[in-house]
Amino acid sequence: MAYRTIRVERLDGVGLIRLDRPEVHNALNGELMRELGEALCTLEAATAIRAMVITGNERAFAAGADIAEIAAKDFADLYLENFVTTDWEEVTRCRKPVIAAVAGLALGGGCELAMMCDFIIAADNARFGQPEVKVGTLPGAGGTQRLARAVGKAKAMDLCLTGRLMDAEEAERSGLVSRVVPAVALLDEALAAARQIAAHSGMAVRLNKAAVDRAFETPLAEGVLFERHLLYASFSSADQKEGMRAFLEKREPHWQDR
């Protein structure tokens, strides 16, 4: 399928999506978010694809929502078109892992898109922020909620109320990103992580992702119960039997994703 605002590649079981509006630092407009959603759905349905990476370019992952597109809208416009909900959240519905590879700016909606992914690998030149307060509004794609869960209330309040930016080192220290790498190595590092995931049982990967996601949605006791039930369920899978048999036989497992 031909896209105008993104580029999609398939690399050794990994789907790579590049946001591609460099003239506006990959600002997220309706067309880009629709195309991103379509690409994610296509890769999610492709049996050969086992993990995905979303990235931008060396200057920007995404500099936020396209202000030129939304500035004149009013409450009725946003409410009736179900802004954000309609097109922006497809990544949260993916069962396959999605990694955000972030270099340069990840601001506003760009930071929110990165946080919707399963984890973030940041280049050492990455900068994160929710500066919506500077244009008279607030984050609306989960920024206040996911940011607070990732870095805590105090840091989230700091970022949202001042509109300041957080560099990659602070983002890693605060728990927003999983690792920081040199900018020149960012894509290689993200693809290597995705390939490592892709080499595991697809069934086991999905179960692990579901269990960690539940930690953000439930109290500890409920999360542990959910995890325990998934553990029990995994022992009825062919891949659990194969994985443990291969371990005991000191050989590589052959996954069936069942």
C-alpha positions as a printed NumPy array, in Angstrom:
array([[  0.   ,   0.   ,   0.   ],
       [  1.231,   3.493,  -0.852],
       [  1.432,   6.013,   1.982],
       [  2.008,   9.774,   1.833],
       [  3.073,  10.545,   5.414],
       [  4.817,   7.376,   6.573],
       [  7.196,   4.786,   5.143],
       [  6.874,   1.089,   5.94 ],
       [  9.466,  -1.67 ,   5.633],
       [  9.496,  -5.359,   6.575],
       [ 12.867,  -6.522,   7.89 ],
       [ 13.448, -10.077,   9.142],
       [ 10.149, -10.452,  10.967],
       [ 10.07 ,  -6.818,  12.093],
       [  7.771,  -4.114,  10.764],
       [  9.488,  -0.709,  10.615],
       [  7.313,   2.408,  10.365],
       [  8.99 ,   5.772,   9.762],
       [  6.96 ,   8.933,  10.335],
       [  7.675,  11.041,   7.259],
       [  6.636,  14.703,   7.408],
       [ 10.138,  16.155,   7.867],
       [  9.153,  19.651,   6.763],
       [  7.062,  20.022,   9.956],
       [  9.154,  17.8  ,  12.265],
       [  6.672,  14.938,  11.754],
       [  3.768,  16.883,  13.247],
       [  0.861,  14.497,  13.671],
       [ -2.056,  15.432,  11.434],
       [ -5.161,  13.429,  10.64 ],
       [ -3.712,  11.88 ,   7.499],
       [ -0.565,  10.66 ,   9.245],
       [ -2.475,   9.146,  12.15 ],
       [ -4.91 ,   7.402,   9.804],
       [ -2.041,   5.979,   7.765],
       [ -0.183,   4.936,  10.903],
       [ -3.277,   3.11 ,  12.136],
       [ -3.716,   1.357,   8.801],
       [ -0.06 ,   0.313,   8.729],
       [ -0.209,  -1.028,  12.281],
       [ -3.333,  -3.054,  11.465],
       [ -1.668,  -4.49 ,   8.356],
       [  1.487,  -5.467,  10.241],
       [ -0.54 ,  -6.842,  13.139],
       [ -2.346,  -9.156,  10.706],
       [  0.843, -10.295,   8.932],
       [  1.939, -13.637,  10.363],
       [  5.563, -13.065,   9.286],
       [  5.779,  -9.874,  11.373],
       [  6.458, -10.541,  15.049],
       [  7.384,  -7.087,  16.393],
       [  7.212,  -3.47 ,  15.223],
       [  9.299,  -0.315,  15.505],
       [  7.999,   3.235,  15.063],
       [ 10.571,   5.965,  14.462],
       [ 10.979,   9.408,  12.93 ],
       [ 14.201,  11.012,  11.762],
       [ 17.338,  12.292,  13.469],
       [ 15.75 ,  15.669,  14.265],
       [ 12.307,  14.611,  15.405],
       [ 10.276,  11.578,  16.342],
       [  7.211,  13.828,  16.241],
       [  6.869,  17.441,  17.364],
       [  3.254,  17.055,  18.457],
       [ -0.15 ,  17.509,  16.926],
       [ -0.31 ,  19.67 ,  13.83 ],
       [ -1.44 ,  22.986,  15.344],
       [ -2.226,  24.41 ,  11.908],
       [ -4.848,  21.677,  11.458],
       [ -6.579,  21.96 ,  14.844],
       [ -6.194,  25.587,  15.981],
       [ -9.562,  26.74 ,  14.611],
       [-11.581,  23.774,  15.877],
       [-14.065,  24.197,  18.723],
       [-15.61 ,  21.831,  21.264],
       [-18.311,  20.594,  18.891],
       [-15.787,  19.846,  16.14 ],
       [-13.556,  17.785,  18.421],
       [-16.425,  16.04 ,  20.202],
       [-18.357,  15.079,  17.089],
       [-15.323,  13.809,  15.19 ],
       [-14.133,  11.97 ,  18.332],
       [-10.727,  13.601,  18.   ],
       [ -7.772,  11.456,  19.158],
       [ -9.989,   8.459,  19.987],
       [-10.858,   7.767,  16.353],
       [ -7.396,   7.618,  14.809],
       [ -4.664,   7.995,  17.404],
       [ -4.871,   4.922,  19.591],
       [ -4.391,   1.997,  17.207],
       [ -0.946,   1.328,  18.671],
       [ -2.536,   0.597,  22.053],
       [ -4.621,  -2.147,  20.441],
       [ -1.652,  -4.026,  18.963],
       [ -1.02 ,  -7.408,  20.567],
       [  2.409,  -7.614,  18.983],
       [  5.11 ,  -5.564,  20.717],
       [  5.713,  -2.042,  19.433],
       [  8.957,  -0.193,  20.179],
       [  9.335,   3.58 ,  19.851],
       [ 12.8  ,   4.595,  18.592],
       [ 13.048,   8.276,  19.472],
       [ 15.634,  10.788,  18.277],
       [ 15.274,  14.542,  18.511],
       [ 11.933,  15.992,  19.535],
       [  9.097,  13.949,  21.034],
       [  6.723,  16.65 ,  22.161],
       [  3.014,  16.768,  22.925],
       [  1.314,  14.168,  20.778],
       [  4.732,  12.842,  19.774],
       [  5.59 ,  12.095,  23.382],
       [  2.129,  10.584,  23.84 ],
       [  2.546,   8.358,  20.772],
       [  5.905,   7.144,  22.101],
       [  4.309,   6.37 ,  25.472],
       [  1.562,   4.332,  23.767],
       [  4.293,   1.969,  22.541],
       [  5.459,  -0.877,  24.749],
       [  8.791,   0.754,  25.476],
       [ 10.986,   3.595,  24.269],
       [ 14.595,   3.433,  23.136],
       [ 15.973,   6.977,  23.027],
       [ 18.873,   8.514,  21.158],
       [ 21.151,  10.663,  23.28 ],
       [ 19.779,  13.753,  21.523],
       [ 16.13 ,  12.947,  22.328],
       [ 13.989,  15.474,  24.164],
       [ 10.568,  14.735,  25.621],
       [  7.825,  17.053,  26.81 ],
       [  4.148,  17.871,  27.145],
       [  4.203,  21.62 ,  26.382],
       [  0.489,  21.974,  25.615],
       [  0.107,  24.466,  28.466],
       [  2.126,  26.915,  26.336],
       [ -0.657,  26.983,  23.724],
       [ -3.502,  27.21 ,  26.225],
       [ -4.549,  23.595,  26.518],
       [ -3.469,  20.243,  27.986],
       [ -2.346,  16.826,  26.734],
       [ -5.279,  14.899,  25.306],
       [ -3.854,  11.619,  23.998],
       [ -3.03 ,  10.166,  27.395],
       [ -0.153,  12.499,  28.212],
       [ -1.159,  13.388,  31.748],
       [ -2.112,   9.788,  32.522],
       [  0.675,   7.722,  30.963],
       [  3.343,  10.24 ,  31.929],
       [  2.265,  10.193,  35.578],
       [  2.292,   6.402,  35.596],
       [  5.738,   6.308,  33.991],
       [  7.565,   9.006,  35.969],
       [  5.346,   9.731,  38.976],
       [  3.101,  12.639,  39.936],
       [  5.794,  15.181,  40.83 ],
       [  7.724,  14.85 ,  37.569],
       [  4.533,  14.739,  35.478],
       [  3.226,  17.888,  37.186],
       [  6.568,  19.594,  36.598],
       [  6.563,  18.804,  32.886],
       [  2.879,  19.506,  32.226],
       [  2.64 ,  22.728,  34.255],
       [  5.911,  24.327,  33.165],
       [  5.962,  22.947,  29.618],
       [  9.703,  22.35 ,  29.915],
       [ 11.528,  19.632,  28.003],
       [ 13.297,  16.607,  29.471],
       [ 16.498,  15.327,  27.88 ],
       [ 17.261,  11.663,  27.269],
       [ 19.362,  11.246,  30.4  ],
       [ 16.603,  12.613,  32.639],
       [ 14.006,  10.548,  30.787],
       [ 15.935,   7.339,  31.433],
       [ 16.589,   8.283,  35.061],
       [ 12.885,   9.011,  35.526],
       [ 11.729,   5.728,  34.003],
       [ 10.205,   7.096,  30.805],
       [ 12.644,   5.328,  28.468],
       [ 14.173,   1.876,  28.738],
       [ 17.633,   2.77 ,  27.415],
       [ 19.624,   5.592,  25.83 ],
       [ 22.001,   4.958,  22.924],
       [ 24.133,   7.133,  20.624],
       [ 21.977,   8.751,  17.959],
       [ 23.891,   7.034,  15.15 ],
       [ 23.074,   3.634,  16.665],
       [ 19.4  ,   4.26 ,  17.485],
       [ 17.726,   2.364,  14.655],
       [ 20.188,  -0.539,  14.829],
       [ 19.558,  -0.85 ,  18.571],
       [ 15.772,  -0.72 ,  18.17 ],
       [ 15.767,  -3.27 ,  15.348],
       [ 18.079,  -5.556,  17.324],
       [ 15.666,  -5.424,  20.275],
       [ 12.715,  -6.101,  17.97 ],
       [ 14.517,  -9.062,  16.377],
       [ 15.35 , -10.426,  19.815],
       [ 11.646, -10.28 ,  20.678],
       [ 10.734, -11.794,  17.311],
       [ 12.962, -14.787,  18.015],
       [ 10.86 , -15.782,  21.02 ],
       [  7.549, -17.616,  21.065],
       [  4.832, -15.308,  19.787],
       [  2.455, -16.813,  22.347],
       [  4.85 , -16.169,  25.235],
       [  5.574, -12.619,  24.062],
       [  1.874, -11.762,  23.964],
       [  1.317, -13.239,  27.429],
       [  4.221, -11.235,  28.854],
       [  2.951,  -8.038,  27.234],
       [ -0.577,  -8.59 ,  28.546],
       [  0.701,  -9.216,  32.081],
       [  2.876,  -6.091,  32.221],
       [  0.097,  -3.947,  30.726],
       [ -2.279,  -5.158,  33.438],
       [  0.059,  -3.699,  36.079],
       [ -0.961,  -0.212,  34.919],
       [ -4.676,  -0.963,  35.077],
       [ -5.257,  -2.78 ,  38.36 ],
       [ -4.252,  -2.87 ,  42.038],
       [ -1.294,  -5.123,  42.868],
       [ -3.379,  -8.046,  44.167],
       [ -5.508,  -8.133,  41.007],
       [ -2.458,  -7.799,  38.784],
       [ -0.679, -10.669,  40.51 ],
       [ -3.803, -12.833,  40.183],
       [ -4.004, -12.02 ,  36.465],
       [ -0.308, -12.884,  36.071],
       [ -0.769, -16.169,  37.926],
       [ -3.659, -17.204,  35.697],
       [ -1.635, -16.397,  32.572],
       [  1.23 , -18.486,  33.958],
       [ -1.084, -21.448,  34.456],
       [ -2.578, -20.964,  31.003],
       [  0.875, -20.891,  29.39 ],
       [  1.421, -24.484,  30.521],
       [ -1.297, -25.597,  28.113],
       [  0.593, -24.115,  25.151],
       [  2.721, -26.077,  22.709],
       [  5.48 , -23.48 ,  23.006],
       [  5.831, -23.929,  26.759],
       [  6.315, -27.654,  26.246],
       [  8.783, -27.075,  23.412],
       [ 10.663, -24.331,  25.241],
       [ 11.263, -26.328,  28.389],
       [ 12.042, -29.502,  26.446],
       [ 14.603, -27.604,  24.357],
       [ 16.156, -26.172,  27.531],
       [ 16.543, -29.629,  29.033],
       [ 17.887, -31.04 ,  25.765],
       [ 20.308, -28.092,  25.376],
       [ 19.085, -27.084,  21.917],
       [ 17.334, -24.152,  20.27 ],
       [ 13.526, -24.276,  20.487],
       [ 11.291, -24.451,  17.413],
       [  8.285, -22.237,  18.108],
       [  4.807, -22.907,  16.792],
       [  3.275, -19.745,  18.323],
       [  0.613, -21.925,  19.867]])
